[in-house]
Amino acid sequence: MANLKILHLQYGSSKASPGNRLHKAFLEAGANSSLLSLYGEIDAEENICSLERKARWVSKMNNWVESYLKRRMTSQFGIFSYPVIGSNISEMNVVREVDVIYIHWVLNGFLSIKNIEQLVKLNKPIIFFMHDMWTITGGCHHSFGCDKYMEHCHNCKFFIGDKKNDLSTSEFKRKKKLFSTYDNVYFIAPSKWLFNCAKQSALTKEKPVFYIPNYLDDKIFKPFEKNVAKKILNIDKDDIVIAFGAISIGSPYKGWEYLQKALEIMEEDGNFKNVSILIFGSGYNKEVAEAIPFKTKFMGFLTNEYATNLMYNAADVFLAPSLADNLPYSILESQYCGTPVVAFNTGGIPDLIDHKNNGYLANYKDSHDLATGIKYCIDNDVKGYALPEFEGDLIMGKHLGLIEQILNSDSCF
């Protein structure tokens, strides 16, 4: 695979981003991998580059126009993306010289659908690595139970009013035309849930879709002495430590209200006296701090993977009460560090948790069951671990095998 040239496209290039993690894994596997982003978020490294200032200006223009077009959109269902303009990168040497192109998250003005078609026309294998539902819908990143994408998106619940033809209808048509016109477009779903959604979507059910889980480097995320981790973070060794992420408590995806209620139930139970809450993803938040009935420590936004590893190791339980999610890296990271995870049974999360063995799958939107799961993991000293299908070499073998199969095939799968 030394001569195989792979390019990953992603909006940003942070070390924890899925595209960068997969890029690094390809390099370790002996492939010639590169990553191109709109914004460079890490120090310059070999085979990692970003676009110049003009592209970032174009991105801002797209976001202004897109915001105007979506002005009647409700945010209660999360993100809806309708890319208008982006950058034509199809003439760049770093693009034209590769054998295979992976498309990760390329919205917010990085690539438009027209720009994606320009890449497809290079007649190279284009692999969409789907990190949410956007690729298979008319624009939403999670459909929250809506199944219109299985036939044709229209009258989208994201928009106020009753319109048969709206932005979702337009975007769905553009994607349908793109995907149905070309045979060099492939799709990877990292969760069984998203794989099944893609096989039901009118956009992708006739296209080659593959299931390959997210890759995580076990040389970074691994367990070490929990009392040492607690001491470093100035937490009493006898405290029960519960960790969770809270970048935005208002996010319709993250289930903050159910988490808050579960902690209140634990406090009312009276059996949990020495509890410390670790919150990462944001700095001090007065609203969150006042809503939690236990001691809280805000870790801030963790950009260093070693600091993230420390946080997981200090925790006795990690909470992930997501209401909509694909295959959360946070759960996988926690498991690699030996910390059990309590989460709702939704999306791709059941792929990661073996109920009552490496964590607890709570009934959807059930705060009482969420609290039960926390108590179960603590009382039974449950240990976190990643399931066999998330072993790094196995995952990379699937990627390399898929690419070899694609390159040696004269026709679509």
C-alpha positions in Angstrom: 0.0 0.0 0.0 3.1 2.3 0.0 2.2 3.6 -3.4 -1.5 4.2 -2.6 -2.3 7.9 -2.3 -5.3 8.9 -0.2 -6.7 12.4 0.4 -9.0 13.3 3.3 -11.2 16.4 3.0 -12.4 18.0 6.2 -13.5 21.4 7.4 -10.9 21.6 10.2 -7.8 19.6 10.9 -7.8 19.3 14.7 -6.0 16.3 16.1 -9.2 14.8 17.5 -11.2 15.2 14.2 -12.3 11.9 12.5 -10.5 12.8 9.3 -7.2 13.5 11.0 -7.4 10.3 13.1 -8.1 8.2 10.0 -5.4 10.0 8.1 -2.8 9.2 10.8 -4.0 5.6 10.8 -3.5 5.3 7.1 0.1 6.7 7.4 0.8 4.1 10.1 -0.6 1.4 7.8 1.9 2.4 5.2 -0.3 4.3 2.8 0.6 7.8 1.4 -2.2 9.8 3.1 -2.8 13.5 3.1 -5.4 15.8 4.7 -6.8 19.0 3.2 -8.9 21.3 5.3 -10.5 24.8 5.0 -9.1 25.8 8.4 -5.7 24.5 9.7 -6.3 23.9 13.4 -2.9 22.2 14.3 0.7 23.1 13.6 1.9 22.4 10.1 2.7 18.8 9.6 3.8 16.8 6.6 0.9 15.8 4.4 -1.5 18.2 6.2 -2.5 21.5 4.5 -5.3 24.0 4.5 -6.7 26.4 1.9 -5.7 30.1 1.7 -7.4 33.2 2.9 -9.7 33.6 -0.2 -11.4 30.2 0.6 -12.1 31.3 4.1 -13.7 34.5 2.8 -15.8 32.4 0.4 -16.8 30.3 3.4 -18.0 33.4 5.3 -20.0 34.5 2.3 -21.7 31.1 2.0 -22.6 31.2 5.7 -24.2 34.6 5.3 -26.2 33.6 2.3 -27.1 30.2 3.9 -28.3 31.9 7.1 -30.6 34.2 5.1 -32.1 31.3 3.2 -32.7 29.5 6.5 -34.1 32.5 8.4 -37.4 30.8 8.9 -35.8 27.6 10.3 -36.5 26.4 13.8 -33.4 25.1 15.7 -35.3 22.6 17.9 -34.2 19.8 15.7 -30.6 20.8 15.4 -28.5 21.6 12.3 -29.7 21.9 8.7 -27.1 22.6 6.1 -27.8 24.0 2.6 -24.4 24.7 1.0 -24.6 27.5 -1.5 -21.0 28.2 -2.5 -17.6 26.8 -1.7 -14.1 26.4 -3.1 -13.2 24.5 -6.3 -10.3 22.4 -5.2 -10.4 20.0 -8.2 -7.4 21.7 -9.9 -5.1 21.5 -6.9 -2.1 19.1 -7.2 -2.8 17.6 -3.8 -6.2 16.6 -5.2 -5.3 15.6 -8.7 -2.4 13.4 -7.7 -4.2 11.0 -5.4 -5.9 7.7 -6.1 -8.8 7.9 -3.6 -10.6 10.8 -1.9 -12.4 10.5 1.4 -15.0 13.2 2.1 -15.6 13.8 5.8 -17.4 16.9 7.2 -17.0 19.6 4.5 -19.8 22.1 5.1 -19.9 25.6 6.4 -18.6 27.0 3.1 -15.8 24.5 2.5 -17.4 22.6 -0.4 -20.8 23.0 -2.1 -22.6 20.2 -3.9 -21.2 21.7 -7.1 -17.7 21.5 -5.7 -18.2 17.9 -4.8 -19.4 17.1 -8.3 -16.2 18.8 -9.6 -14.3 16.2 -7.6 -16.4 13.3 -8.7 -15.7 14.3 -12.4 -12.0 13.6 -11.8 -13.1 10.0 -12.1 -11.4 8.9 -8.9 -13.2 6.9 -6.2 -15.0 9.3 -3.9 -15.8 7.9 -0.5 -18.2 9.7 1.7 -17.4 8.9 5.3 -20.8 9.7 6.9 -20.5 11.2 10.4 -24.2 12.0 10.6 -27.3 11.8 8.3 -26.6 14.9 6.1 -25.4 12.9 3.2 -28.6 10.9 3.0 -31.2 13.6 3.6 -32.4 16.9 2.1 -30.2 18.8 4.6 -30.8 17.8 8.2 -28.0 16.2 10.2 -30.4 14.1 12.2 -33.9 13.5 11.2 -35.3 12.9 14.7 -37.6 10.1 13.5 -38.7 11.8 10.2 -38.5 9.2 7.4 -39.2 11.4 4.4 -35.6 10.9 3.2 -36.6 7.3 2.4 -38.7 8.7 -0.6 -38.1 12.4 -1.1 -37.7 15.2 1.4 -40.3 17.9 1.3 -42.3 20.1 3.7 -39.4 19.8 6.2 -40.3 20.2 9.9 -37.1 22.3 10.3 -38.9 25.2 8.5 -41.9 27.1 9.7 -45.0 26.9 7.5 -46.4 24.3 5.2 -44.5 24.2 1.9 -44.3 21.2 -0.5 -41.2 22.6 -2.1 -38.6 24.0 0.3 -34.9 23.9 0.8 -35.0 20.2 1.7 -36.7 19.5 -1.6 -34.2 21.4 -3.6 -31.2 19.9 -1.9 -32.6 16.4 -2.1 -33.0 16.8 -5.9 -29.4 18.0 -6.3 -28.0 15.1 -4.3 -30.1 12.6 -6.1 -28.9 13.9 -9.5 -25.2 13.8 -8.3 -25.3 10.3 -6.8 -27.4 8.7 -9.6 -25.2 10.2 -12.4 -21.8 8.9 -11.3 -20.6 5.3 -10.5 -17.5 6.3 -8.7 -19.3 7.4 -5.5 -19.2 5.2 -2.4 -20.4 5.6 1.2 -19.1 4.4 4.6 -21.3 4.4 7.7 -19.4 4.0 11.0 -22.5 2.6 12.8 -25.0 -0.1 12.0 -27.8 2.3 12.6 -26.6 4.8 10.0 -25.8 1.9 7.6 -29.4 0.8 7.8 -30.6 4.4 7.3 -28.4 4.8 4.2 -29.7 1.5 2.7 -33.3 2.9 3.1 -32.6 6.4 1.8 -33.8 7.2 -1.7 -30.5 8.9 -2.3 -28.2 6.0 -1.4 -30.1 2.7 -1.4 -29.0 1.9 -4.9 -25.4 3.0 -4.2 -22.5 0.9 -2.6 -22.7 1.5 1.2 -20.3 -0.1 3.6 -20.1 -0.4 7.4 -16.7 0.4 8.9 -16.6 1.7 12.5 -14.6 4.8 13.7 -10.9 4.4 14.3 -9.3 5.3 17.6 -5.6 5.1 18.5 -5.2 2.9 21.6 -1.7 4.2 22.2 -3.2 7.5 23.4 -6.5 6.4 25.0 -5.7 3.7 27.5 -6.3 3.1 31.2 -3.9 4.0 34.0 -4.2 4.2 37.8 -7.5 6.0 38.6 -6.3 7.4 42.0 -3.3 9.0 40.2 -5.6 10.6 37.7 -7.9 11.9 40.5 -4.9 13.3 42.4 -3.6 15.2 39.3 -7.1 16.8 39.0 -7.2 17.5 42.8 -10.1 15.2 43.4 -10.4 13.1 46.5 -9.6 9.5 45.8 -12.8 8.4 47.6 -15.1 10.5 45.5 -17.3 8.9 42.9 -16.5 10.8 39.8 -19.1 11.2 37.0 -18.0 12.9 33.8 -19.9 14.3 30.8 -19.5 16.7 28.0 -21.4 20.0 27.8 -20.3 22.2 24.9 -23.9 23.5 24.6 -26.6 22.6 27.1 -29.1 24.0 24.7 -28.2 21.5 22.0 -31.2 19.4 20.9 -28.8 16.5 20.5 -27.2 16.2 23.9 -30.1 15.6 26.3 -29.0 18.0 29.1 -32.5 18.1 30.7 -32.5 14.3 31.2 -29.0 14.3 32.6 -29.9 17.1 35.0 -32.9 15.1 36.2 -30.9 11.9 36.6 -28.4 13.7 38.9 -31.3 15.1 40.9 -32.7 11.6 41.3 -29.3 10.4 42.5 -29.1 13.3 45.0 -32.6 12.5 46.3 -31.6 8.8 46.7 -29.3 9.8 49.5 -26.8 6.9 48.9 -24.3 9.1 47.0 -22.6 11.4 49.4 -19.1 12.0 47.9 -19.8 12.7 44.2 -17.7 15.0 42.0 -18.9 16.0 38.5 -16.3 16.5 35.8 -17.6 18.6 32.9 -15.6 19.1 29.7 -16.3 20.9 26.5 -16.8 24.4 27.9 -15.6 26.7 30.6 -17.5 27.6 33.7 -21.2 27.8 33.1 -23.2 29.3 36.0 -26.5 27.8 34.8 -25.1 24.3 34.7 -23.2 24.7 38.0 -26.4 25.8 39.8 -28.5 23.0 38.3 -26.2 20.2 39.5 -26.6 19.1 43.1 -23.0 17.9 43.5 -19.5 19.3 43.5 -18.6 20.3 39.9 -15.3 20.9 38.1 -15.2 22.5 34.7 -12.4 21.1 32.5 -12.9 23.5 29.6 -12.6 22.6 25.9 -10.0 19.8 25.8 -8.0 20.1 22.6 -5.1 17.9 23.9 -5.9 14.2 23.7 -3.7 13.4 26.6 -5.7 15.8 28.8 -8.8 14.1 27.6 -7.3 10.7 28.4 -6.6 12.0 32.0 -10.2 13.1 32.4 -11.7 9.7 31.3 -9.3 7.9 33.7 -10.3 10.0 36.6 -14.0 9.2 36.0 -15.8 6.2 37.5 -18.7 6.6 35.0 -19.0 8.6 31.8 -22.5 9.9 30.9 -23.6 10.3 27.3 -27.4 11.1 27.3 -27.5 11.9 23.6 -30.9 12.1 22.0 -29.5 11.8 18.4 -26.0 10.5 17.7 -24.1 8.3 15.2 -21.1 6.7 16.8 -19.8 9.1 19.5 -16.0 9.2 19.8 -16.5 10.2 23.5 -18.0 6.8 24.3 -15.2 4.9 22.5 -12.5 7.1 24.2 -14.0 6.4 27.6 -14.2 2.7 27.0 -10.5 2.6 25.8 -9.6 4.2 29.1 -11.5 1.5 31.1 -14.4 3.8 32.2 -18.0 2.5 31.7 -20.5 4.5 29.8 -24.2 5.1 30.6 -26.2 6.3 27.6 -29.6 6.2 26.0 -30.4 3.4 23.6 -30.5 5.4 20.4 -28.7 5.8 17.0 -25.4 4.0 16.8 -24.8 4.0 20.5 -25.9 0.3 21.0 -23.0 -0.7 18.7 -20.6 0.5 21.5 -22.3 -0.7 24.7 -22.7 -4.3 25.8 -25.5 -3.7 28.3 -24.4 -4.2 31.9 -21.0 -5.4 30.9 -19.0 -2.4 29.7 -21.7 0.1 30.5 -25.5 0.6 30.6 -28.0 1.3 27.9 -30.9 3.3 29.4 -34.4 3.6 28.0 -34.7 6.5 25.6 -35.4 9.8 27.4 -35.8 8.0 30.7 -34.0 10.0 33.4 -34.9 7.4 36.1 -33.3 4.6 34.0 -30.3 6.9 33.4 -29.8 7.2 37.2 -30.3 3.5 37.6 -27.5 2.9 35.1 -25.1 5.1 37.0 -25.9 3.3 40.2 -25.6 -0.1 38.5 -22.1 0.7 37.1 -20.9 2.1 40.5 -22.4 -0.7 42.7 -21.1 -3.5 40.4 -17.7 -1.9 39.7 -18.4 -2.1 35.9 -15.3 -1.7 33.8 -15.3 0.0 30.4 -13.8 -1.7 27.4 -14.1 -1.5 23.6 -15.8 -4.3 21.8 -13.7 -6.5 19.5 -15.1 -4.9 16.3 -13.4 -1.6 17.3 -9.9 -3.0 17.2 -7.7 -0.6 15.2 -6.0 -3.1 12.9 -9.3 -4.7 12.1 -10.8 -1.4 11.1 -7.8 -0.4 9.0 -7.8 -3.7 7.3 -11.4 -3.1 6.2 -10.5 0.4 4.8 -7.5 -1.0 2.9 -9.5 -4.0 1.7 -12.4 -1.8 0.5 -10.0 0.6 -1.4 -8.3 -2.4 -3.1 -11.7 -3.8 -4.1 -12.8 -0.5 -5.5 -9.6 0.1 -7.5 -9.6 -3.4 -8.9 -13.3 -3.2 -9.9 -14.4 -2.0 -13.3 -18.0 -1.5 -12.3 -20.0 -0.3 -9.4 -20.8 -2.8 -6.6 
